[in-house]
Amino acid sequence: MRIDEVAVPERVARVLTYPERVTEHNIERLRALVQRGPDTHPGANYVQAAGGGPKRFLIRAVREQTARGLRVGDVVERHLHDGDVVLFNRQPSLHRLSIMAHSARVMPWRTFRFNECVCAPYNADFDGDEMNLHVPQTEEARVEARELLGVTRNLVTPRNGEPIIGATQDFVTTAFLLTQKERFYDRAAFVQLVAACFDADAHVDLPPPCIVKPRCLWSGKQVVGVLLRPRRTDPLCVNIEAPTKSYRRVPVPDLCPRDGFLVIRNSEIMCGILDKAVVGDGKKTSVFFAALHDHGPTAAAALMNRLAKLSARWSANHGFSIGLSDVTPGARLCARKDDLIADAYARCDELIAQSRRGALETLPGCDAAETLENTISGVLSQVRDSAGALCMEELGRYNAPLIMATCGSKGSTSNVCQMVACVGQQIISGCRVRDGFTDRSLPHFPKRSRSPEAKGFVASSFFTGLSPTEFIFHAASGREGLVDAAVKTAETGYMQRRLVKAFEDLRVHYDSSVRNSAGTVVQFEYGGDSLDPYCLEGDARPVLFVHNWRHICNTADPGGNRLAPFQITRVAAAALAEPRFVRWTTAHWRAELSEFLAALAAGLAKLRTAYGLVSYAECPAEAAADAKTGSTARPKARGRRVRAQPSTATDLDISAMSWSLDAADANTPLFARRVVDNKLRVTRPMLDAFLDLCIRKYQRSRVDPGTAVGAIGAQSIGEPTTQMTLKAFHFAGVASMNVSMGVPRIKEIINAAKKISTPVVSCALLNNNVSSARIVKGRIERTLLGEIARCIEEVYSATACYLSVEIDMEVINLLQLELSMAAIREAIANAPKLKIGSNVHIRGTNCLDVFVSPKDPSQLYYALQTLKRALPLIVVHGVPEAHRSAILQSEDGSGQLSLSVEGYSLREAMTTDGIDGRHTFSNHIMDNLRFLGIEAARTMTIRELSSIFDKYGIGLDIRHLMLLGDLMSYKGEILGITRYGIAKMNDSVMMLASFEKTTDHLFDAAVFGKRDMVHGVSERIIMGQQMPVGTGVFKLLMDYDRDVPPTPRKLLFDESSSRKAVATI
């Protein structure tokens, strides 16, 4: 089946009908359908007269009479037949691609069937999923469904422009096995494979064999080449250079030992294999994506259809299955795995022993127990990775699970390792298995045991079978995943509903601004550049210059004179100054294009210099001399002497462009010119074609007026949250400072929560050295009295009772705290709620005496005990809200240090000596709003959301997040996407009533006499009117006062035209 087809059971096709109007052209066909009736497919169920009236059900007694009485203008509700446009939908409809238009194909049996390539947008599988089928009832609806909702029109996701429909599972495996180096076929087998790509109705040009002696053989790569371009006259020329999943970095990518770098020139595979990275979904380097942007959606869909047919037929003949022998480990693999696990166990025992002796160095911000757990978890997490690498080395290259993991069709190295080697450490709530019984995880282990087997490490594999304790640990980890998925569904569903409700009426206007239904401007220009993420060719870029230049080099006519490097830059500068570039593109994009062409010219100059040719990076002297002497085509003066005019910039440009590189290189070595031309040849037609292609793709990437960017943005943000975990923490550089991530963090941001679970302030340091960083850390991190006190003793004497506090000055020096005894006394005296005041005295160099003066002398002992418990918790230094801080080193290798502070301390951190307040910010949006302003809060909202999606590897275009940030902040305050925030964004009564608290909104509207202008999406739906988004934006006005009937156009073969033609002859 094609990717745009859906198999409809015959029983369903007899129930779903389409009202077709009778015309002179279809009356006989519809009469035959009426005679067949509702019980036989194809047939009809009802007939309605042209003037209206009741529908007539076609029972057997009235069929013949109704068929004979059928007239032009009647409406026949016929059965669904092949080729009808239907809407296919799967719940939950999380994004736009959850409902698409397919072409129906009526087939027997009782299930809906469609091409496996289209599973991803529906998030569907074949384990009993239920889907809905709808039939548009008018020709207008059919056309809109085909053009706007058609599968071929929705090959990419609006979330980031990546392809969402592509080869999957068996298709990827077939493409991978077919393009292996050792795969060769004789003529008969090759022709049979080529025929499998088509339906025996296509003309195919066979390529010449790749091996001629001792016999003619064709490779599997040539089969794919014919699949891409069946005939030499076809315009479909795919040009790709991209790494595959098997690629390993080497100096020359084409010579990858695993054949992991794919090079396709004019739809012919030069080297490389096909796997998920180049034929699957989710990658802009795929073959289908290149065909889509270079040749259109029809060509890309045709490629998918051919690959699907080839895969199904090749797999049926060749066979591909998995058996017990594929997961049976060899003796060598078992021995190496046992040694690996034994070494890990020994390392864990050593760490446990060091912890008991107190010799284990604690990690920053962790105590001894946390350090031990984090270190052991790091050791055990490497065991499964190392075992997976062993499996990849030891298993044969024809091993079925290994093939699927390598090509990306199903599974991963971790799955192969769990089946063959070991299951690994089980993680529950982000850490090893906690103690469920008294000081132990299960009664099978000793108390207070921290060994790997007692804390959830499963050393067995699924092949060998799990022990009872390992089975319990594995089941506990699986149970957490099930509960997490169930709870997450409700959380993310409500979150997306709120997002869609807040975003629903945002659309692009004809001035490129984004406004709501009331006309309020939310963005002056959508995304800052008016580009549609759905149409972008690169990652957040409208045009991939490198890809398009390669495409032009392979497809454009290389004729014409060669251009020198300086001529390339001058042609580029002149072209970018043309109105089509200046008027329709942004200055930033023109600068990027100019930089690319300048780099192209510099590369050509460097290449010429490397082979002993003159670079001509600058305009040669002879070209400038020609411009000065006026040797260019300037009209001569007749009969009088004219004073020589100074050369202008125009003269220099004309002379420079008329200068010939071929003539200048006439006396240079021929081999050098040929090598340079083979590596990089630039001509004026090629450069003009490249510039035309770039401006055409850029204009195609611009967002159309009326686009519902609000609804698309809400779906793009809400749909990926279903892939996130509910309880997730990201360690901010150190193991102890965890930052809430995933669904809870997104919920905090869009709710504009005043209190968040893990507030962290990121501080930039003025001095980039560790000693200065530690001093600054001591200034801002709060220090409790109990952390620097050696002891706190009760002193009872004949005259007084007090607490003696001995300060450990060595600890103060080690922590590099700028703290004196007087400062400690002042902090104790001013401690809130204790009311100590002047009852603190310094004794000696490191002792403090704290006296108690209760109102009732009989309560002296109890007051002393209360004060003894409270003294260790007094903050004597630093910011009270800064609970912890850690010194972090940048991950980019630059060695830049920064300070991460946990707590609500943005203002105090910015004003601390040693911290650069200009580059200090908090992950708490409301703190940024309070101290830095609305623009800073908007920027941090976008940055925080972007970092969350990046951590999960989810591609999301920044324009959707920018729209969310602008919507939350365009009122001058941060409004959460909640019932209260939405009420401040939009005052439409019906919209708010359709969201939450329906009766309350309607009652208040009635009491206070509110008015609703019915401009938004929800209001129009409730009132049954057309929505003001998409095709409902523009209106056609007709002047009724002009009584001018439309002039009919003459047809080519009507009678008057025929007579006129005869008379002319």
Secondary structure by P-SEA (a helix, b strand, c coil): ccccbbbbcaaaaaacccccccccccaaaaaaaaaacccccccccccccccccbbbbbccccaaaaaaaccccbbbbccccccbbbbbbcccccccccbbbbbbbbbccccccccccccccccccccbbbbbbbbbccaaaaaaaaacccccccccccccccccccccaaaaaaaaaaacccccccaaaaaaaaaaaccccbbbbbccccccccbbbbcaaaaaaaaacccccccbbbbbccccccccccccccccccccbbbbccccccccccccccccccccccaaaaaaaaccaaaaaaaaaaaaaaaaaaaaaaccccccccccccaaaaaaaaaaaaaaaaaaaaaaaaaaaccccccccccaaaaaaaaaaaaaaaaaaaaaaaaaaccccccaaaaaaaacccccaaaaaaaccccccccccccccccccccccccccccccccccccccccccccccccaaaaaaaaaaaaaaaaaaaaaaaaaaaaaaaaaaacccbbbccccbbbcccccccccccccccccccccccccccccaaaaaaaaaaccccccccccaaaaaaaaaaaaacccccccccaaaaaaaaaaaaaaaaaaaaaaaaacccccccccaaaaaaaaacccbbbbbcccccccccccaaaaaaaaaacccccccccccaaaaaaaaaaccccaaaaaaaaaaaaaaaaaaccccccaaaaaaaaaaaaaccccccbbbbccccccccccccaaaaaaaaaccccccbbbbbbbbccccaaaaaaaaaacccccccccccbbbbbbcccbbbbbbbbcaaaaaaacccccaaaaaaaaaaccccccccccccccccbbbbbbbcccccaaaaaaaaaaaacccccccccccccbbbbbbbccccbbbbbbbccccaaaaaacccccccccccccaaaaaacccaaaaaaaaaaaaaaaaaaacbbbbaaaaaaaaaaaccccccccccaaaaaaacccaaaaaaccaaaaaaaaaaaaccccccccaaaaaaaccccccccccbbbbbcccccccbbbbbccccaaaaaaaaaac
